[in-house]
Amino acid sequence: MENSENMVPDIEKKTSLLATKISGLNNFLFWFGKKIYSFLLGIVFIVFVGAGVYAVFVGGDAISIPSFDDDPYENLKEVRLEEMEKKKAYDKLSEEEKEKLVAKAEQEEIDAEKVSSGRKDLEDKYGEDIEDFIKKHNYNEKFYEFLIEKIGNKPEDRRDDWFYGFIKYMDDGYEYFSKDDVYEMFREENGWTEKWDVNNWLGAKYDEEYGGEVRASEQSEASAEATRMLSLQVMGASFGVFLIVVLIAIFIQIEANTRPENRDRT
């Protein structure tokens, strides 16, 4: 009997401690909920006032009376006078001088096109390396245009990786397959008639492997993006649940404070 009597106070103490903790958590949620509620209410009030002020003061522009301005016509007149002077000077030139002038104008147009299309930047950055590569592997001059176009078609952040990876892949691959014994071993199955054919085979091989790496990277990025979106959705849902719990706690506290026995105490 004594043991059972001693257990009752212990149970009551544990129950009292748990109730105290629950009450403390409930008070915290109530306090936090009021802060959130006040913040949201403040935003709603600001939006309400701002919309009302905007609705009162918004209006169209008044009529602006046009006035004549000769500046654009003066500029146009200067341009036309300059064109007329150039035409007079051109008509006085000999045929040989005219041809040189036309050739110069065409070259300037080509240079301007290179700048506007970004080709000049590509040539400034990769031109010397391309020329060295062409000389090393005995490509014809047209291969310069081919590589410039290839690089230009790549996304800007992949150009360095693709081009310098291409050079290293071709150098290492040709060094390996150009050995007499290795060349003879793989010549027939790859249709090589001379060692230079290895270059074309390696170029196609590099594009195939690089394309596979790009696809793998894009798939990995897409998977990461999907995971990121799922994480954000979970984050939003958990925050929504938290707000609901806080609001429930607020309503419970309000209901508790409005009970008759609690009103009598106050």
C-alpha angles and dihedrals in degrees: 000000000000092000092053091047091051091050094057096065090046092053091047091051092050091047091049091049092050091048090051091052092047090048091050092050090047091052091049092050090048091051093046092046091054090053092051091044091051091048093050091045090052091052091049090050093049091049090047094051093042093051091049093050091047091049091052099047103032115108144145127270119271120245111279112210109226118234126195115258118189095190097095091047091049090052091048091048091054091050093050093047089052091050091050092051091049091050092051091050091047093051090056093056124099120248092257092051090048091053091050091048092049091048090050092049091049091050091049089051091051091049091049090050090051090053095046094045093047092243092121091057089051092050092046091052104036105016099095093044090050092050091049090049092049092052093046095052097032097240118164121253093260088069088071090064090044093055094044089053092045092052092045091054092057121089109265094246091055101046097090093045093049098044101042090040088053093052094049093045092050094045095048094041095049092046089056101041096041091069107109098237095043092045092052091046094057101025100094099044092050096042097241116165095177136011094258089066087073087075094062092045092050092047092055090044092052093050090050094050094042090051089052091051091049092051091048091050092048092049090049091049091048090051091049090049091051090050090048092052091048090051091051090049091051089047092051093045093049091050090050091051090048091053091049091051090049092050091048089052090050092051091047091051092047091049091049093050092050095054114118094242092053093047089051090055091055 
